[in-house]
Amino acid sequence: MGRKAGGLGPSAWLPASFLLVGRKALRLSPLLQKRFLTDSFAPVRLLQFLVLLCVALSSARVCAAQTLTVSVVDMRTGEPHPGETVVVTYLSNPPSAVKLEGTTGTDGKANFHLPNPLPPQIVVDLADVKADFHLYPCYSFLPIETQRVMNEGLISCCVKGTQDCHCKFDDSQLKRWSHPPGTLVFPVRSPTWFERFWWRHGYWS
């Protein structure tokens, strides 16, 4: 015997063991059939079930789409850098600076959950680089287009004209670093003795 899914379409006739959600039919377990089809509070329970289902599905899609991964690698050896503090900054709506911090794991990666909709740009940096000079930043200090990172992935390379970068990149290095969608690669290297001396005396470039 068929049962009409009220409010879901003028001709949406389904067997009693199915439930129409949007354009998809879900099979109900015997227990749910008994609750929804015989209980006097079935309409209320059905509404609660649908709301929870929609929230769960929407949350899963948002979380999967908004995860940013920052991968810190040595530009000379390609080895990951664990234990580095990564800072992601962006403007929220209404305008106010939001700062996220994360620490890279053994694989040199730190994950961040960005809001939906995505902020147009993000600024990413390593918190301790300018404090103890243990790494030379071969990444860019400039704002990055968030959507581009999420769609294509990106290698953040410093540019000599904007921050007096002393890092040389070649095609073999760029091909070696994997940057799938949602991943931002941050290349670094060990500073020279002269660079450490220069920075400690206030000549950071």
N, C-alpha and C positions, 0 to 999 in steps of 0.2 A: 504494500500500500504506500503510495507516495505521500510526501508531506511538502507543502509549499513553504519556502523560506521567506517569511513575511518581511517586507521592507528591503529585500535584497534584489528585487527585479520582478516585473510583472509576470514573467513566465518561467521563473526559476523553480522548477519542480525537481525535487531530489528524493532518493530513498531515505527512510527514517534514520539509517545508519550513517548518513553523510551530513556535513555542515558546510554551507557555502560561505567563504570568506573572500570578499572581493570577487575575483574571477576564478578562484581555486576552490575545489571541493576537498574537504578534509574528512577522513574516515574516523568516526567516533568509536571509542572502545565500548564494550557492553556496559561498563559501569557509568560512563558519561551518557550513554543513550538513556539509561534508566533515570539518571538525575535530570537531564535536560528535557526529556519527553514525558515523564510521569510526575515529576515534582511540581507542586503548585507554584513554587518560586522559580521555575525554570527560566522565565524571561529575564529576571534579575541576575540569576547565575550565569546565563548565557552572555549577557552584556558584560559582566565582570570578566568572564573568560576571554571574550574578544578584546577587551581593553588591555588585559595583561599580555595577550598574545601579540598584539600590535606593538606595544611598548618593547617587548623582548626582541622582536624582529628588527625594529627600528634601531634600538640600541646596538645590536650586533653589527648592523651595517655601518653605523656612524663610527664605532670604535675601530673597525677594520680599515676604514678609509682615512682616518685622521691620525694614524700613528707615524710619527717621524723618528727615524733612526739616524743617529750621528755616529759615524765610524771613524775613529782616530787611528791613523796608520803612519808608520815611519816612511817618509818619501824615498829613502835610500834602500831600505831592506824590505819594505812592504809588511813588516811585522806590526801587529796590533799593539796599542798602548793601553793597558788596563789601569784602573785607578785614577783616571783623569776626570776632573769635575767640568762638565759641560754646562754652559748657561745659554738658554734660549730666551730671547726677549721679543715681545711683539706688543702692538697696541690693541686694546680691546675696544668694545663699543658699549657705552660712551667712552671716549678716548681716555685711557689710562694705561700706563706701562705695566705689563704682566711679565714676570720673570720666573722661568722654570729652571730647576737645577737637577742634574742627574750625574751618576758616576759610571764610567765605562767598566764593563765586565772583563773577563779574561779574553773575550774576543775583540776587545777594543770598542764595543758598541754600547750606546746608551739610548734608551727609548723614551719618547715624550708623546703625550696625548694632547693634540691640539684641538681647539674648539671647532664647532660647526655653526656657521660657516667659517672657513679658514681665514685667518688674517692675511691681508694681501702680501705682507713682507714679514720676514723674521730676521733678527740679528743673532748670530751664533758665535760664541767665543769660548775659550778655555779659561777658567777662573784663575788658575794658579800660574799661568805662563808669565804674566807681567809682575808677579809677586816674587818668584824665586828664580826665574830665568832658566829653568831646567829644560825647556824646549824652545826651539825657534819656530814661530808660526808661519807655515807656508800656505796657510789658508787666507781667504779674503776677510777683511773687517767690514766690508760693505753690506748693506741689507740684501737679502736674497728673496727672490720671488717664490713664495710658498707653493703655489699651484704647480710651478715647473718642477720643483723637487718631488712633489707628490705624484706627478704624472710620469716623469722621466727618470728621476734620480739625478744627482749632480755631484761633481767633484769641485770643491771650492778651492780655487787656485789664487794665490795672491798675484797682484799686478804691480810691477815696478813703478809705474807712473802714479799710483795712488797711495802706496804705503812703503815705498823704497824697499821692495822685496828682494831678498838675496837667496832665492831658490830657483833652480833650473829644472824645468820639466821637459821630458821627452815623450814621444809617442808610446814607447814600450812601458813606461811607468803608468801612463793614463789607461792603457789597455789592461794592465794587470789589476787595477783596482775595480772591483765589482760595485756598481751603483744601481741596483734595481729601483723601481718606483718607490718613493717614500724614504730613500736613503741619501744622506748627505755625507760625502767622504771628506774628512779633514786631515790633510797631510801635514806632518811636522817633521822636524829633524833635531839632532843634538846641536846646540850652539857651539861655536868656537870659543877659545879662551878670550880672544880679543872682543868678541860680541858680548860675552858675559861682563867683562871689564867696562865696556862702553855703556851697557845698560845700567850697571850699578852706579855709574856716575851721572845718570840722568839723561843720557842721550838715546833714549828709546826711539826707534824709527818704525 
